[in-house]
Amino acid sequence: MSNTMKAAVWYNQKDVRVEERDIKEVKDNDVKVKVSWSGICGTDLHEYEIGPILIQTDNPNKLTGEKAPLVLGHEFSGVVEEVGSNVKNLKKGDRVVVNPVVTTGKHSPETDRYYDFYSAGLHTDGSFAEYMISPAENVVPIPKELPLDKAALVEPLSVAAQAVKEAKVKDGDTIAVFGCGPIGLFVIVAAKAAGAKEILAFDLSEDRLHKAKEVGATQVLNTKDKDAVAYIKETYPEGVDASLEVAGVKPTFDSAISATKPKGNVVVVAIHARDFEFNPISLMTSGVKLSSSLGYEFETFKKSIDILMDKNIDVNPIMTKKVKLDNIVEDGFHSLSSDLTQAKILVELSGEI
């Protein structure tokens, strides 16, 4: 068997090359996964367009000892190809997803990711490759009824599910989602799974709002046409139970606070690219609780598999395109940045379903 594989490797900004790469050794506590499908994340796109952001180019990551060039990709599914000698709970042929984030385990499961961690595709080789090596403890078997292309959505869904958990969304709640890009769409899915009764979604793109309706939003509004807060207050004069800010700009941040009832939760999910002025008095006078959400707890990652298995949940509209690894730059990155009808683009590796 060949010791090399085809992979998409990040060298620098606007420089991702599909080339042959050595397959790493499977150590005693590792699992080698034959990758089936791998989604393109907004993080991957940002690393391509304006990076390096999280990828380290000068000094190696202190946990992995690695730096660029690295294989990108961290949202993926696959089939176990080989296990290390200490691995007893997984075997060749198991269908799996992999939590790409490895923490030190020195802190609580709720906070560990806010200390030292590394992620596949950013600090060590990732999943835009034929094979991926992962610590066994991060590898999670999936039900045989879950198709492997849909299983590649577990990781981005986990980001959204964690944010919904932080927002304390419960049965019967009314929530507002500001921004209906890929993570915004997954927030709608996760909020529906958490029991939200009314999900109001806001965006500037009709295509994205259409998708929001398809995946579970009960009302949508193009904020080019009307102010979101005014729209919300017509029906809910006290405000919504929770707002999730997934657009990453000041107007939606302000709207999320203004739209939420006293003691309601506003959770910032988006990565904000630039600073803006914010006066905390808007929180003090409204009684709103403001927090943020980064990544996810491992338990949330596992529970996201259950969300995908829920018969009332439909994530198919979020999978908008499948591309070959050879064409990842043109059909993947370029398409994602220029075409607002795209949500989650999946890269085909083995293509097994």
N, C-alpha and C positions, 0 to 999 in steps of 0.2 A: 504493500500500500504506500502511496506517495506521502511524503512528509511535508508537502506544501499544499496550499489551498488558495482559491481565488478570494480576494477580499478588497473592500473599498477602504483605502488608507488615507487618513488626513495628514498632509504634510504642512500645510499652511493655509492662510485665508485664500479662498478661491482655488485651492490646489488639493483636490481629492482624486486619488488615482486608483483605478481598479487594476490590481496586479497580483502576482503570486507572493504568498507570505508563508513563512514557516508555521506549521501547526505545533503549538506548545506541548510540552510533556504533560501527561496526566499524573499528578502527584497523588499521594496516598489518600487524601481527603477530597480529591477533585472528581468532577464529572465532565466528560466530553460530550457535548450535545451537537448533533447534526442539525443545523438550523433549517427550519422550514420556511418561516416568514419573519421579516423584521420591519417594523414600522419606522417611518422617518418622523422624528420628534422635532418640535420647534427648536430645541437645543441643538440638534444636529445641523439644522438649517442656519442657525446663528453662528455656529462654529465655522461653517462653510463661508458664510457671507461676511462676517465681521470679526471672526476669531483671530487669535485664541482668546477664549473667555475663561473656560474651566480647564481646557487642555493645557498641560504644562510643556513648555518648549525649551526652557533653559535649565531649570532644576528639576530632577525627577520627583515624582510624587513620593512623599515620605513613607507611605504605606506599601506601595507597589514597587517602588524603585524604577518606575518607567516614565518615559516622556515621549513626545511626538518624535517620529511618526507613529500613529496608532490607528488601529481599525475602529471606525465609528460604529454607532448603533447600540441600542440598549433595550428596545421594546421588541421582544421576540418569543417565538415558540419553536419547539423542535422535538427531536427523538433522541433518547440516550444512546450514544454510540459505544461508550466505554466508561467504566467506573474505577476509581482508585481502590487499593487493597483494603482500606479501612471502611469503605462505603457499603453498608449492608441493606439500606432501605430503598435503593434504586438499582435497576438492572437494565441491561441493553434492551432496547425496544420500548421502554417506557415513554409515553407522550408527556411532555413537560413544558412548563414555563419557568423562567428564571428571574428572581429578584436581582436586578443588576447592581444594587447598592449594598456594599459590604461595610458594616460598622465594626467598631472595636469590641462592642459588647460590654464596655466598662460602665455604661450608664443605663437608665431605665429604657424599656422599649419605646416609650413615648418621646424621649429626648435624645436618644443615642445618635440619631442622624444629624443633630445640631452640633455635634463635636467632630471628631475625626471620622472620615469615611472615604471610601473610594467607589467609583462607579465604572462598570464596564462601558466601553465606548468613549470614555473621557480620561480615565487615569490608567486604564489597562485595555487590552484589545477587546473590542465589542463584537456585535452580532451581524454586521454587514459582511459576512464571511460564511464559508461553507461549514466551518466548525467553530465552536466556542467552548472554552474551558472555564468552568465555574466551581467555586467551593460547593460541595454537596449540600451543605445546610441551606443554601439559597435556591436550590432546585425543588420545584413543587410539581408533583404529578397532577394531571388534569383528567377529568372524566373522558371516556372514549367517545361520548356523545358530543363533546365540544370540538368543533372543527379547528384545525391548527391555524388557519388564517384568522379566525375570530379570536383565538387564544392569544395572538400577538397583541391584542388590545388590552390585555390584563394590566400592563404597566401604566399606560396613560390613564386608564380608568381608575387605577389606584390613587393617582394624584388627585383626581376629582373626588373620589369617595372619601379621601382623608379630609379634604376641604369641607365637604358636606358634614362630616363628623364634627369638625371643629365648629361649624355653624350650628351644631346641635339641632339639625333638622329632624323633625319627628312626624308621626302620623297626623294628617290634617293640616299641616303648616302651609302657609302661603309664602313663597320665596320669589326673589327677583334675581335674575342672572344677567349681568352686564357683560356682553361680549360672547359671541357664538362661534368663535373659532373652534378648533378641535377640542381643546380642554373645556371650553364653555359647553360644547355639546355633551361631553362626558359628564360634566357637572349636572346637566339636566337629567341624564340617565341615572346618575347616582342619587339625585334628589328624589326622582320618581321611585327608585328602589327603596329609599328611606321612608317613603310614605307621604311625601309632599302632595297636597291635594291640588293646589294651584301653583303653577310654575310660569312666571312671566319672564319672557326673554327679550332682550334689547340688543340691537346691532344696527349698523349702517348698511349692511349688505342684505338684499332680498334673498339671495341664494342661501346665505347662512341662516336667515330667519325661516326659510322653507325647511331646511334640515332640522332646525330646532323644533318645529312642529312635528316633523316625522318621528323624532326620538322622544317626544313626551311633553314639550312645552304646551301649556293650555292656552296661553295668549302670547302673541308676539307683536312688537312694535318697531318700526324703523324710526330711529330717533332723528332722522333728517326731517321727518314729517311733524313730530310732536315731541315735547319734552317728556322724558320718561317719568320724572317725579310727579308732574302734573297728571299724567295718565294714571299712575298708581293711586294717587290721592283721591281721584274721582270715585274709585270703588273701595279703596281702603284708606279712609281719611286719617287713621292713626298710623298707617304704614304697614309694611309687610313684616313677617316674623324674622326673616333673615335675608340678607343680600350677599351675593358672591360677585366679587369684582374680578373679571377675567379678561378685561380689555387692556389694562396697563397704562391708562392715561388719566390726567387730572379730572376731566369732566365726569368720567364714570366713577372715579373714586368719590368725588363730591356727591354725585347722584346716589350712590349706594348708601351713604350716610343719611342723606336727606329722606330717602325712601323707606327707612327702617324704623319700626316703632321703638319707644323707650324700652330699654333692656333687651332689645333684639340684637342679633349678631350680624356684624359685617366682617366678612373674611376676604382678605386680599389674596388671590390665587395667582394673578398675573405677575410676570417679571416686569417691573417698571424700568424702562431704559433710561429715564432721566428724572432728575430731581424736580420737585415743584413745591410751592409754598403751601403750608397747611397750618391753620390755626386750630389747636385742640379745643377751643371754646365750642366749636361745632359739635364735638362729642359731648362736652359738659352740659350743654343746653338741651341736647336731644336725648341724653341718657343711653345712647347707643354704645354697644361694646365692640371695639375694633380689635381684630387680630389678623394673623396671616397664617398661611399654610405652605409648607415646603415639603415636597416628597410625600412619604407615607410610612406608617408603621408596617412591619412585616405582616401583622394580623390583618391589616386592611388589604394588603396585597393578596392574601389568601382568600379573603371574603369577596374580593372582586371577581374571582372565578365563579362564585355562587350567583353574583349579579348577572354575569353573562349567561348562566344556565337558566335564569328566570324566564319563564314563558311570556311574561308580560313586558319584557324588555326587548327592544329591537335596536341593535347597534349597526345593522347592515348599511343604513344610509351614511354612516360615518366613514365606512371603507369605500373611498371614491375611486381608487385607481390601484392597479398592480403593475409593477415595472420590473424589468430584468436588472440584475446587479450590474451588468455591463453599461446600462443606460441610466444609472442612478443619478448622475449629475444633471443631465439634460432633462430626462423625463421625471426625475424626482425633485431635486433641489430647485431647479429653475421653474418647474411647473408649480411647485408649492408656493413659491414667492410671487409668482405673476398671475395666478389663477385663483380667485376667491371661491370658485365652486369646489376646489379641492379641500378635503378635510384630512383624512388619514390615508397617506399613500403607503402601500405595503411593498416591500422589496422581496421578490421571489428568490429564495435560495434553493432548497430541494423542491419546494412547491408542493410538498406532501400536505394533504388535507386530513 
